Amino acid sequence: MEMSRRTFTLGAAAVGAAAAMASPAQAARKAGKSATTRPLDAIVLGAGVSGLNAAWLLEQQGLKVLVLEGRQRVGGRVHTLFDLPGVPEMGFNSMGDGYGRGIDAAHRAGVELIEVGKRYMHGKPQELVLDGKPLTREQWAAAPFNPLPDALKTSMPWEVTNKLIAMHNPLEDWAAWLDPANASLDISLHAFLTQQGLSDAAIRLVNDVSPYYGINAYDVSALMLEFNSGFVMTQISAGPNSWAIKGGNERLPQGMAALLKGEVLLGKEVVSIDSRTDVAEVRCADGSVYQAGRVVCSLPFSTLRHVAITPGLSGAQARAVATLPYQPLSMAFLTATEPFWEHDGRAPGMWTNSALGTVLPQRFGATADEVTGLLVQARGGLARLWDRLGTEAALAKIVATFEELRPAARGKLKAHRLFSWEAEYFNAGDWAYFAPGQIASFVPTMAEPHGRIHFCGEHTATGARGLEGALESSERAALEILSL
Ligand SMILES: Cc1cc2nc3c(=O)[nH]c(=O)nc-3n(C[C@H](O)[C@H](O)[C@H](O)COP(=O)(O)OP(=O)(O)OC[C@H]3O[C@@H](n4cnc5c(N)ncnc54)[C@H](O)[C@@H]3O)c2cc1C
């Protein structure tokens, strides 16, 4: 598929600026107008999976849709480095058997799903490396410095938070997480873990060394994690598989974009959205202007907060757009010139409390035995430290720390790429998360339509998480428009 459509920009601008219609559904039914002269019914902002799916759903009902994307590629947080061995994923990894929407989207887009869960589990289990020393599970359980309560001593640090939330989830029905009756659960993860008997030292180790959400356990709402846990449990009960896209996950949004009849314009940074009584108008940084009856905005709030919206948002919605936090996460992709893990007999994967973060072996060659690369991941404060160092210094530090922890790797590592989601202009962070109190404060209302503007994107999902949540949110936004 031809992904660069910049040459179409001017033509589409002329079409887009044509007079808007009162009702998109009405306009779609208008006879006698050719596809090229008919004004746009909807402009979708952002060509991640939620925006692309919203566009497809609207087109299926006869609406004329234009997609505007700031980057020079589609996919957003589904991003594959096609030029590196094993085509490493910087974003979305895999979907479970319960991802009805994701699996359906893949079939529609004509891409092939491959099972990757067994590859994640292949080989020696990830090693715990604390203060430079490797520890087996047995050594860790018996270590005098293990700060976990007795019942958890055999758990590895990265297993504890999810285990405790799954075991003590106070949400009887995880899908009811937004019910005001559950607002009292909107406390910090730190408070939840303290209730489970963890000391501050234990919480620092199990969460803050490599946090999925925020910098430390005070940052994230336990209620969000309880909702998340319910979703994950449902996935596990749906089946044992983890599915990815053969050849690279970014092929999914590419296939979804190829299904659209309307244009997907790349390099179109949206800078303002004006919702007027008769039309919605979108302006881009390059000066182009587009009009349509409706706008579907899939922009993460981390970037939407830099877009001028008229009339301005107010109340809880304004607060949400201004303050919704996004996770710092950075990754380095390395390859090894020799399988040093065979020389020292240790696992290639490591979870460390050092400047190296977590090392995840990539097994995307012909067989799972082949390690195609080492994905090194930093979350929270460590991600910010890498970012501050800059690419060259960060990669040098990562390699030096790796070699210090694994002498067998000395001189055998090649650093290829550093990728920071927080430094990405069009994301400014990885996934959204809710701080304690934010769920009760703004989540139920933050995605409500604002005049002619409708919101979607993973951050607005209420019944699913991750990619499945992004798709779910696009269904809601499309239905809002189709039911006008
Ligand atoms: C590292 C990582 C791992 C993940 N792993 C999984 C996983 O294993 N399973 C799972 O289910 N989910 C996973 N996810 C989450 C999943 O990838 C996302 O939920 C989903 O891709 C989000 O889609 P979206 O359309 O909501 O947002 P995005 O993909 O972010 O799309 C938003 C689009 O808007 C564009 N944009 C932003 N600002 C502007 C602007 N001003 N003008 C024009 N365009 C703009 C962006 O370029 C982007 O293309 C992962 C995400 C990451 C980052």
The ligand as an ORCA input file, in Angstrom:
! r2SCAN-3c Opt
* xyz 0 1
  C       4.866     -0.218     24.431
  C       3.409     -0.531     24.263
  C       2.984     -1.831     24.397
  C       1.634     -2.143     24.263
  N       1.241     -3.451     24.344
  C      -0.057     -3.765     24.195
  C      -0.474     -5.104     24.195
  O       0.349     -6.026     24.277
  N      -1.793     -5.364     24.088
  C      -2.729     -4.373     23.957
  O      -3.913     -4.657     23.854
  N      -2.352     -3.077     23.889
  C      -1.053     -2.755     24.010
  N      -0.652     -1.463     23.927
  C      -1.689     -0.426     23.811
  C      -2.201     -0.215     22.381
  O      -1.112     -0.152     21.506
  C      -2.969      1.089     22.378
  O      -4.022      1.014     23.316
  C      -3.595      1.457     21.037
  O      -2.710      1.249     19.970
  C      -4.023      2.918     21.109
  O      -4.651      3.290     19.929
  P      -5.311      4.735     19.813
  O      -5.874      4.834     18.462
  O      -6.214      4.977     20.971
  O      -4.109      5.767     20.041
  P      -2.821      6.057     19.118
  O      -2.349      4.809     18.514
  O      -1.880      6.824     19.955
  O      -3.408      6.981     17.951
  C      -3.511      8.372     18.074
  C      -3.012      8.976     16.769
  O      -3.166     10.398     16.836
  C      -2.046     10.987     16.188
  N      -1.917     12.360     16.686
  C      -1.606     12.780     17.929
  N      -1.629     14.121     18.003
  C      -1.968     14.576     16.764
  C      -2.180     15.860     16.206
  N      -2.054     16.990     16.906
  N      -2.535     15.936     14.908
  C      -2.692     14.819     14.136
  N      -2.500     13.572     14.622
  C      -2.149     13.444     15.928
  C      -0.890     10.096     16.583
  O       0.202     10.234     15.706
  C      -1.530      8.716     16.529
  O      -1.362      8.104     15.262
  C       0.693     -1.123     24.002
  C       1.132      0.189     23.827
  C       2.469      0.487     23.927
  C       2.919      1.895     23.663
*
